[in-house]
Amino acid sequence: MIKLMQKLLIYMVNKTKSMELRIIKTDKDYNNALKRFELIFNAEEGTLESNEADVLALLIKDYEEKHFIIEYPNPIDAIKYRMEQQGLTNSDLAKILGYKSRVSDIFHNTRKLSLNMIRKLYVELNIPLETLVKKY
């Protein structure tokens, strides 16, 4: 009877073709999880595949956060990048920071960003605080 139940369980698992859900530890596990997630991504809400996709998404996210760490950019590079994105000039930045000479000093590394400047850049240019407070 137990053997029959085991065979039935194996059949049911193979029939649904669901993946064995476990913590992703290797690149091979990660790639397999991505392939499976791609197959079931659009599963109908409330189905076993939808539930599997939800769990896989969490497992994949956990693995990526541990293995694909993205460093915050240098604060000065982030400011220049945001200025370029928004079409701002040094004069525009001077209006935000208060003095034109400060912009020049910051870009030539003769002055560090003050707490007040960091706050203004965060609010006005929406640059993440984690980036602005990084050592440079």
C-alpha positions as a Markdown table, in Angstrom:
| # | Residue | x | y | z |
|---|---|---|---|---|
| 1 | Met | 0.0 | 0.0 | 0.0 |
| 2 | Ile | 2.8 | 2.4 | 0.9 |
| 3 | Lys | 4.6 | 1.7 | -2.4 |
| 4 | Leu | 1.4 | 2.4 | -4.3 |
| 5 | Met | 1.0 | 5.7 | -2.5 |
| 6 | Gln | 4.7 | 6.6 | -3.3 |
| 7 | Lys | 4.1 | 5.8 | -7.0 |
| 8 | Leu | 0.9 | 7.9 | -7.0 |
| 9 | Leu | 2.8 | 10.8 | -5.4 |
| 10 | Ile | 5.6 | 10.5 | -7.9 |
| 11 | Tyr | 3.0 | 10.4 | -10.7 |
| 12 | Met | 1.3 | 13.5 | -9.3 |
| 13 | Val | 4.5 | 15.4 | -9.0 |
| 14 | Asn | 5.5 | 14.5 | -12.6 |
| 15 | Lys | 2.0 | 15.3 | -13.9 |
| 16 | Thr | 2.1 | 18.9 | -12.5 |
| 17 | Lys | 5.8 | 19.1 | -13.5 |
| 18 | Ser | 6.4 | 21.4 | -10.5 |
| 19 | Met | 9.9 | 22.0 | -9.3 |
| 20 | Glu | 11.2 | 20.9 | -6.0 |
| 21 | Leu | 11.2 | 24.1 | -4.0 |
| 22 | Arg | 14.3 | 24.6 | -1.9 |
| 23 | Ile | 16.8 | 27.3 | -1.1 |
| 24 | Ile | 18.9 | 28.2 | -4.2 |
| 25 | Lys | 22.5 | 27.5 | -3.4 |
| 26 | Thr | 24.3 | 27.1 | -6.7 |
| 27 | Asp | 24.3 | 28.8 | -10.2 |
| 28 | Lys | 22.8 | 25.6 | -11.6 |
| 29 | Asp | 19.9 | 25.8 | -9.0 |
| 30 | Tyr | 19.5 | 29.5 | -9.9 |
| 31 | Asn | 19.4 | 28.9 | -13.6 |
| 32 | Asn | 16.9 | 26.0 | -13.2 |
| 33 | Ala | 14.7 | 28.2 | -11.0 |
| 34 | Leu | 14.8 | 31.0 | -13.6 |
| 35 | Lys | 13.7 | 28.6 | -16.3 |
| 36 | Arg | 10.9 | 27.3 | -14.3 |
| 37 | Phe | 9.8 | 30.7 | -13.2 |
| 38 | Glu | 9.7 | 31.8 | -16.9 |
| 39 | Leu | 7.4 | 28.9 | -17.7 |
| 40 | Ile | 4.9 | 29.6 | -14.9 |
| 41 | Phe | 5.2 | 33.3 | -14.6 |
| 42 | Asn | 1.7 | 34.0 | -16.1 |
| 43 | Ala | -0.1 | 31.2 | -14.3 |
| 44 | Glu | -3.6 | 31.8 | -13.3 |
| 45 | Glu | -4.0 | 33.3 | -9.8 |
| 46 | Gly | -4.8 | 30.7 | -7.1 |
| 47 | Thr | -3.4 | 27.7 | -9.0 |
| 48 | Leu | -0.5 | 25.5 | -7.7 |
| 49 | Glu | 1.7 | 27.0 | -10.5 |
| 50 | Ser | 0.8 | 30.5 | -9.3 |
| 51 | Asn | 1.8 | 29.6 | -5.7 |
| 52 | Glu | 5.0 | 28.0 | -7.0 |
| 53 | Ala | 5.8 | 31.2 | -8.9 |
| 54 | Asp | 5.3 | 33.3 | -5.8 |
| 55 | Val | 7.7 | 31.1 | -3.8 |
| 56 | Leu | 10.2 | 30.9 | -6.6 |
| 57 | Ala | 10.2 | 34.7 | -6.9 |
| 58 | Leu | 11.2 | 35.0 | -3.3 |
| 59 | Leu | 13.9 | 32.3 | -3.6 |
| 60 | Ile | 15.3 | 33.9 | -6.7 |
| 61 | Lys | 15.3 | 37.4 | -5.1 |
| 62 | Asp | 17.1 | 36.0 | -2.0 |
| 63 | Tyr | 19.8 | 34.4 | -4.2 |
| 64 | Glu | 20.3 | 37.5 | -6.3 |
| 65 | Glu | 20.6 | 39.8 | -3.3 |
| 66 | Lys | 23.3 | 37.6 | -1.9 |
| 67 | His | 25.3 | 36.9 | -5.2 |
| 68 | Phe | 24.7 | 40.0 | -7.4 |
| 69 | Ile | 25.6 | 42.9 | -5.1 |
| 70 | Ile | 25.3 | 46.2 | -6.8 |
| 71 | Glu | 27.6 | 48.9 | -5.3 |
| 72 | Tyr | 26.3 | 52.4 | -4.8 |
| 73 | Pro | 28.1 | 54.8 | -7.2 |
| 74 | Asn | 30.5 | 57.6 | -6.1 |
| 75 | Pro | 28.4 | 60.6 | -4.9 |
| 76 | Ile | 30.0 | 63.0 | -7.4 |
| 77 | Asp | 29.4 | 60.6 | -10.3 |
| 78 | Ala | 25.8 | 60.2 | -9.1 |
| 79 | Ile | 25.3 | 64.0 | -9.0 |
| 80 | Lys | 26.8 | 64.4 | -12.5 |
| 81 | Tyr | 24.7 | 61.6 | -13.8 |
| 82 | Arg | 21.5 | 63.0 | -12.4 |
| 83 | Met | 22.3 | 66.4 | -13.7 |
| 84 | Glu | 22.8 | 64.9 | -17.2 |
| 85 | Gln | 19.5 | 63.0 | -16.9 |
| 86 | Gln | 17.6 | 66.2 | -16.0 |
| 87 | Gly | 19.6 | 68.5 | -18.4 |
| 88 | Leu | 20.9 | 70.6 | -15.5 |
| 89 | Thr | 23.9 | 72.8 | -15.6 |
| 90 | Asn | 26.4 | 73.8 | -12.9 |
| 91 | Ser | 24.5 | 77.0 | -12.5 |
| 92 | Asp | 21.3 | 75.0 | -11.8 |
| 93 | Leu | 23.1 | 72.9 | -9.2 |
| 94 | Ala | 24.5 | 76.1 | -7.6 |
| 95 | Lys | 20.9 | 77.3 | -7.2 |
| 96 | Ile | 20.2 | 74.1 | -5.3 |
| 97 | Leu | 23.3 | 74.2 | -3.1 |
| 98 | Gly | 23.4 | 77.9 | -2.7 |
| 99 | Tyr | 26.8 | 78.9 | -4.1 |
| 100 | Lys | 28.4 | 78.5 | -7.5 |
| 101 | Ser | 31.9 | 78.1 | -5.9 |
| 102 | Arg | 30.6 | 75.1 | -3.9 |
| 103 | Val | 29.8 | 73.3 | -7.1 |
| 104 | Ser | 33.2 | 73.8 | -8.5 |
| 105 | Asp | 34.8 | 72.8 | -5.2 |
| 106 | Ile | 32.8 | 69.7 | -4.9 |
| 107 | Phe | 33.5 | 68.6 | -8.5 |
| 108 | His | 37.3 | 69.3 | -8.0 |
| 109 | Asn | 37.2 | 67.3 | -4.6 |
| 110 | Thr | 38.4 | 70.3 | -2.6 |
| 111 | Arg | 35.1 | 70.3 | -0.6 |
| 112 | Lys | 33.1 | 67.4 | 0.7 |
| 113 | Leu | 29.4 | 67.3 | 0.7 |
| 114 | Ser | 27.9 | 68.7 | 3.9 |
| 115 | Leu | 24.9 | 67.3 | 5.6 |
| 116 | Asn | 22.9 | 70.3 | 4.4 |
| 117 | Met | 24.0 | 69.7 | 0.8 |
| 118 | Ile | 23.2 | 66.0 | 1.1 |
| 119 | Arg | 19.7 | 66.9 | 2.2 |
| 120 | Lys | 19.2 | 69.3 | -0.6 |
| 121 | Leu | 20.5 | 66.9 | -3.2 |
| 122 | Tyr | 18.3 | 64.2 | -1.9 |
| 123 | Val | 15.1 | 66.3 | -2.0 |
| 124 | Glu | 15.8 | 68.3 | -5.2 |
| 125 | Leu | 17.5 | 65.6 | -7.4 |
| 126 | Asn | 16.1 | 62.5 | -5.7 |
| 127 | Ile | 19.5 | 60.9 | -5.3 |
| 128 | Pro | 19.4 | 58.1 | -2.7 |
| 129 | Leu | 20.9 | 59.0 | 0.7 |
| 130 | Glu | 23.0 | 55.7 | 0.6 |
| 131 | Thr | 24.8 | 57.1 | -2.5 |
| 132 | Leu | 25.3 | 60.6 | -1.1 |
| 133 | Val | 26.8 | 59.6 | 2.2 |
| 134 | Lys | 29.2 | 57.1 | 0.7 |
| 135 | Lys | 32.9 | 57.9 | 1.2 |
| 136 | Tyr | 34.8 | 59.3 | -1.8 |
